[in-house]
Amino acid sequence: MKTTEKVIGTGIGIAALAALGTYFLTGKKGNENREAVRGWMLRMKGEVLEKVEDLKQLDKEDYYRIVDEAAARYERLERVGAEELKRLTQDLKGAWEHVRKELK
């Protein structure tokens, strides 16, 4: 991989990270999201962001697949509530349009 490709990939990952962070903490449901944030939620978001950073090209299907894979792992944990996981998964998927706009 060329250095230029690495720099571009890193830039895309940073833009996606910033977009998701901004969306979740200052978006329409910012207050509600900040109150409900729990440790496992932050870890799941972090995992999604790491995988997004690793991709050279990001499209909606890839993004949704990454979110679904992370949700499947967290679904098996006892301390994760089904309703919380469902809401977080929907929120992450709902953030796609915001992330897409930031990547352009």
N, CA, C and O of each residue as an XYZ file, in Angstrom:
416
protein
N       0.853     -1.175      0.000
C       0.000      0.000      0.000
C       0.897      1.236      0.000
O       1.858      1.327      0.765
N       0.575      2.150     -0.842
C       1.358      3.368     -0.941
C       1.053      4.304      0.221
O      -0.017      4.234      0.825
N       1.989      5.163      0.521
C       1.823      6.110      1.621
C       0.614      7.011      1.384
O      -0.124      7.321      2.320
N       0.410      7.428      0.143
C      -0.726      8.296     -0.173
C      -2.050      7.603      0.136
O      -2.974      8.218      0.670
N      -2.132      6.309     -0.207
C      -3.355      5.553      0.077
C      -3.579      5.439      1.579
O      -4.718      5.530      2.039
N      -2.526      5.244      2.342
C      -2.645      5.156      3.803
C      -3.138      6.478      4.377
O      -4.000      6.494      5.255
N      -2.600      7.567      3.889
C      -2.994      8.887      4.382
C      -4.465      9.153      4.051
O      -5.212      9.657      4.891
N      -4.873      8.819      2.844
C      -6.276      9.019      2.442
C      -7.191      8.139      3.292
O      -8.230      8.598      3.767
N      -6.804      6.871      3.483
C      -7.600      5.965      4.310
C      -7.722      6.452      5.740
O      -8.796      6.380      6.337
N      -6.639      6.940      6.283
C      -6.657      7.480      7.644
C      -7.548      8.704      7.722
O      -8.301      8.871      8.682
N      -7.466      9.559      6.714
C      -8.317     10.756      6.678
C      -9.792     10.401      6.640
O     -10.608     11.030      7.314
N     -10.131      9.393      5.850
C     -11.525      8.952      5.775
C     -11.974      8.405      7.121
O     -13.083      8.690      7.574
N     -11.117      7.626      7.754
C     -11.459      7.072      9.064
C     -11.658      8.148     10.109
O     -12.588      8.071     10.912
N     -10.800      9.145     10.108
C     -10.918     10.244     11.067
C     -12.199     11.033     10.811
O     -12.883     11.433     11.754
N     -12.523     11.256      9.544
C     -13.760     11.974      9.212
C     -14.981     11.192      9.680
O     -15.929     11.773     10.207
N     -14.957      9.874      9.488
C     -16.072      9.047      9.935
C     -16.192      9.066     11.453
O     -17.297      9.158     11.988
N     -15.068      8.980     12.144
C     -15.059      9.029     13.605
C     -15.644     10.342     14.106
O     -16.481     10.353     15.009
N     -15.204     11.436     13.522
C     -15.709     12.746     13.931
C     -17.200     12.881     13.638
O     -17.951     13.423     14.450
N     -17.620     12.396     12.496
C     -19.032     12.481     12.123
C     -19.905     11.695     13.093
O     -20.937     12.191     13.546
N     -19.494     10.472     13.411
C     -20.297      9.664     14.340
C     -20.306     10.263     15.737
O     -21.353     10.324     16.382
N     -19.159     10.701     16.203
C     -19.098     11.313     17.531
C     -19.976     12.540     17.620
O     -20.710     12.717     18.593
N     -19.906     13.380     16.621
C     -20.723     14.596     16.595
C     -22.198     14.248     16.549
O     -23.003     14.832     17.275
N     -22.549     13.307     15.705
C     -23.951     12.916     15.563
C     -24.516     12.393     16.877
O     -25.615     12.780     17.276
N     -23.780     11.521     17.549
C     -24.311     10.909     18.760
C     -24.352     11.830     19.959
O     -25.240     11.701     20.802
N     -23.436     12.735     20.056
C     -23.386     13.550     21.261
C     -23.979     14.941     21.095
O     -24.293     15.591     22.092
N     -24.140     15.414     19.873
C     -24.701     16.748     19.700
C     -25.874     16.784     18.729
O     -26.422     17.857     18.477
N     -26.267     15.654     18.184
C     -27.357     15.598     17.211
C     -28.711     15.843     17.857
O     -28.804     16.331     18.984
N     -29.751     15.495     17.123
C     -31.126     15.705     17.582
C     -31.381     15.077     18.946
O     -32.081     15.647     19.783
N     -30.808     13.902     19.157
C     -31.015     13.185     20.410
C     -29.776     13.256     21.302
O     -29.550     12.365     22.120
N     -28.980     14.302     21.150
C     -27.719     14.425     21.870
C     -27.840     14.290     23.373
O     -27.092     13.531     23.988
N     -28.776     15.017     23.979
C     -28.952     14.935     25.440
C     -29.346     13.526     25.852
O     -28.803     12.973     26.809
N     -30.282     12.957     25.133
C     -30.748     11.608     25.446
C     -29.605     10.608     25.283
O     -29.444      9.714     26.114
N     -28.817     10.749     24.230
C     -27.700      9.831     23.988
C     -26.642      9.953     25.072
O     -26.111      8.939     25.525
N     -26.324     11.164     25.498
C     -25.312     11.344     26.539
C     -25.760     10.719     27.852
O     -24.944     10.152     28.580
N     -27.044     10.817     28.159
C     -27.545     10.236     29.402
C     -27.504      8.714     29.361
O     -27.264      8.067     30.380
N     -27.737      8.144     28.182
C     -27.852      6.694     28.068
C     -26.535      5.989     27.757
O     -26.489      4.759     27.733
N     -25.477      6.738     27.522
C     -24.214      6.123     27.136
C     -23.681      5.271     28.283
O     -23.562      5.728     29.419
N     -23.371      4.053     27.963
C     -22.790      3.129     28.925
C     -21.479      2.627     28.357
O     -21.211      2.800     27.167
N     -20.686      2.028     29.162
C     -19.371      1.566     28.733
C     -19.404      0.658     27.519
O     -18.627      0.846     26.583
N     -20.302     -0.334     27.523
C     -20.339     -1.260     26.396
C     -20.772     -0.561     25.119
O     -20.377     -0.961     24.024
N     -21.585      0.483     25.253
C     -22.022      1.221     24.075
C     -20.833      1.931     23.427
O     -20.681      1.929     22.205
N     -20.005      2.531     24.260
C     -18.822      3.209     23.738
C     -17.865      2.221     23.080
O     -17.275      2.516     22.041
N     -17.715      1.043     23.693
C     -16.839      0.030     23.103
C     -17.381     -0.437     21.757
O     -16.619     -0.608     20.805
N     -18.691     -0.643     21.673
C     -19.283     -1.087     20.408
C     -19.099     -0.029     19.324
O     -18.739     -0.348     18.191
N     -19.350      1.238     19.681
C     -19.148      2.318     18.714
C     -17.690      2.370     18.279
O     -17.392      2.577     17.103
N     -16.785      2.181     19.236
C     -15.367      2.181     18.917
C     -14.988      1.062     17.958
O     -14.187      1.263     17.044
N     -15.564     -0.117     18.169
C     -15.300     -1.239     17.270
C     -15.787     -0.936     15.858
O     -15.101     -1.221     14.877
N     -16.973     -0.357     15.772
C     -17.518      0.009     14.460
C     -16.584      1.013     13.794
O     -16.262      0.879     12.614
N     -16.157      1.999     14.537
C     -15.279      3.031     13.973
C     -13.938      2.464     13.518
O     -13.417      2.863     12.477
N     -13.380      1.542     14.288
C     -12.111      0.929     13.893
C     -12.254      0.187     12.581
O     -11.389      0.284     11.711
N     -13.334     -0.550     12.433
C     -13.537     -1.297     11.195
C     -13.801     -0.357     10.023
O     -13.375     -0.628      8.900
N     -14.497      0.740     10.280
C     -14.753      1.730      9.229
C     -13.428      2.335      8.770
O     -13.223      2.547      7.575
N     -12.544      2.607      9.699
C     -11.240      3.180      9.363
C     -10.412      2.248      8.497
O      -9.622      2.707      7.673
N     -10.584      0.929      8.674
C      -9.795     -0.046      7.929
C     -10.212     -0.161      6.463
O      -9.448     -0.675      5.647
N     -11.403      0.307      6.121
C     -11.888      0.188      4.747
C     -11.388      1.337      3.883
O     -11.346      2.486      4.322
N     -11.012      1.018      2.660
C     -10.598      2.059      1.720
C     -11.826      2.760      1.153
O     -11.856      3.984      1.028
N     -12.821      1.979      0.819
C     -14.075      2.501      0.285
C     -15.178      2.135      1.272
O     -15.229      1.003      1.754
N     -16.037      3.062      1.567
C     -17.125      2.792      2.503
C     -18.438      3.088      1.816
O     -18.676      4.201      1.347
N     -19.289      2.075      1.763
C     -20.632      2.297      1.243
C     -21.640      1.838      2.295
O     -21.265      1.287      3.330
N     -22.895      2.067      2.022
C     -23.950      1.807      2.993
C     -23.990      0.334      3.400
O     -24.127      0.020      4.582
N     -23.873     -0.557      2.438
C     -23.945     -1.995      2.739
C     -22.804     -2.429      3.653
O     -23.014     -3.186      4.600
N     -21.601     -1.950      3.367
C     -20.457     -2.290      4.222
C     -20.641     -1.739      5.626
O     -20.365     -2.421      6.613
N     -21.106     -0.509      5.705
C     -21.321      0.130      7.007
C     -22.370     -0.650      7.811
O     -22.157     -0.931      8.991
N     -23.495     -0.997      7.185
C     -24.545     -1.760      7.866
C     -24.029     -3.140      8.297
O     -24.363     -3.613      9.383
N     -23.222     -3.783      7.454
C     -22.670     -5.090      7.793
C     -21.788     -4.984      9.032
O     -21.865     -5.828      9.924
N     -20.961     -3.961      9.090
C     -20.086     -3.743     10.246
C     -20.914     -3.545     11.511
O     -20.605     -4.128     12.550
N     -21.954     -2.734     11.435
C     -22.828     -2.491     12.595
C     -23.510     -3.781     13.022
O     -23.572     -4.079     14.215
N     -24.023     -4.556     12.063
C     -24.708     -5.811     12.396
C     -23.767     -6.826     13.036
O     -24.156     -7.535     13.964
N     -22.525     -6.898     12.543
C     -21.554     -7.829     13.129
C     -21.227     -7.444     14.570
O     -21.141     -8.308     15.442
N     -21.049     -6.168     14.813
C     -20.762     -5.709     16.174
C     -21.959     -5.981     17.086
O     -21.788     -6.425     18.221
N     -23.158     -5.718     16.595
C     -24.370     -5.953     17.393
C     -24.516     -7.434     17.727
O     -24.925     -7.781     18.835
N     -24.188     -8.304     16.785
C     -24.293     -9.748     17.030
C     -23.356    -10.178     18.156
O     -23.715    -11.020     18.978
N     -22.146     -9.595     18.192
C     -21.218     -9.933     19.277
C     -21.753     -9.461     20.624
O     -21.694    -10.200     21.607
N     -22.267     -8.252     20.678
C     -22.744     -7.694     21.945
C     -24.065     -8.320     22.386
O     -24.407     -8.269     23.567
N     -24.789     -8.893     21.478
C     -26.061     -9.542     21.810
C     -25.835    -10.730     22.754
O     -26.706    -11.066     23.557
N     -24.673    -11.352     22.652
C     -24.360    -12.519     23.479
C     -23.941    -12.157     24.907
O     -23.854    -13.037     25.763
N     -23.685    -10.888     25.168
C     -23.270    -10.483     26.509
C     -24.479    -10.357     27.420
O     -25.519     -9.843     27.009
N     -24.346    -10.822     28.650
C     -25.461    -10.799     29.589
C     -25.818     -9.393     30.056
O     -26.990     -9.110     30.304
N     -24.853     -8.526     30.179
C     -25.120     -7.203     30.742
C     -25.677     -6.221     29.712
O     -25.953     -5.066     30.038
N     -25.839     -6.673     28.488
C     -26.358     -5.814     27.431
C     -27.847     -6.100     27.263
O     -28.245     -7.223     26.956
N     -28.664     -5.064     27.469
C     -30.102     -5.217     27.319
C     -30.510     -5.247     25.853
O     -29.939     -4.530     25.031
N     -31.488     -6.068     25.530
C     -31.932     -6.210     24.139
C     -32.459     -4.891     23.580
O     -32.177     -4.544     22.433
N     -33.218     -4.160     24.385
C     -33.770     -2.886     23.913
C     -32.679     -1.844     23.694
O     -32.715     -1.096     22.716
N     -31.709     -1.796     24.607
C     -30.599     -0.847     24.453
C     -29.789     -1.167     23.198
O     -29.413     -0.273     22.441
N     -29.529     -2.462     22.992
C     -28.764     -2.874     21.821
C     -29.519     -2.550     20.538
O     -28.928     -2.085     19.563
N     -30.801     -2.792     20.543
C     -31.620     -2.497     19.364
C     -31.593     -0.993     19.067
O     -31.446     -0.592     17.912
N     -31.733     -0.173     20.094
C     -31.725      1.276     19.905
C     -30.374      1.765     19.399
O     -30.311      2.598     18.495
N     -29.293      1.248     19.978
C     -27.965      1.651     19.551
C     -27.708      1.226     18.106
O     -27.140      1.991     17.327
N     -28.118      0.022     17.747
C     -27.947     -0.451     16.374
C     -28.717      0.440     15.407
O     -28.202      0.796     14.348
N     -29.936      0.799     15.762
C     -30.735      1.693     14.912
C     -30.081      3.069     14.814
O     -30.053      3.670     13.741
N     -29.560      3.563     15.924
C     -28.885      4.864     15.915
C     -27.644      4.843     15.028
O     -27.400      5.775     14.261
N     -26.858      3.763     15.142
C     -25.660      3.655     14.318
C     -26.016      3.596     12.835
O     -25.379      4.249     12.008
N     -27.025      2.818     12.512
C     -27.443      2.727     11.114
C     -28.043      4.045     10.638
O     -27.858      4.434      9.485
N     -28.753      4.725     11.516
C     -29.335      6.016     11.173
C     -28.286      7.093     10.942
O     -28.560      8.107     10.301
N     -27.100      6.874     11.459
C     -26.022      7.850     11.294
C     -25.356      7.746      9.927
O     -24.494      8.565      9.609
N     -25.726      6.774      9.119
C     -25.077      6.581      7.822
C     -25.127      7.843      6.966
O     -24.108      8.245      6.404
N     -26.273      8.460      6.861
C     -26.393      9.649      6.005
C     -25.458     10.759      6.481
O     -24.840     11.451      5.672
N     -25.364     10.916      7.764
C     -24.467     11.937      8.332
C     -23.007     11.593      8.004
O     -22.232     12.465      7.612
N     -22.644     10.325      8.166
C     -21.284      9.887      7.867
C     -21.000     10.052      6.380
O     -19.922     10.511      6.003
N     -21.948      9.686      5.542
C     -21.778      9.789      4.092
C     -21.505     11.229      3.684
O     -20.630     11.491      2.858
N     -22.247     12.155      4.259
C     -22.055     13.565      3.940
C     -20.675     14.048      4.363
O     -20.049     14.833      3.651
N     -20.198     13.589      5.510
C     -18.880     13.993      5.996
C     -17.752     13.417      5.147
O     -16.676     14.010      5.057
N     -17.992     12.268      4.528
C     -16.945     11.639      3.733
C     -16.793     12.287      2.365
O     -15.757     12.116      1.722
N     -17.780     13.015      1.909
C     -17.712     13.642      0.573
C     -16.801     14.822      0.556
O     -16.634     15.458     -0.485
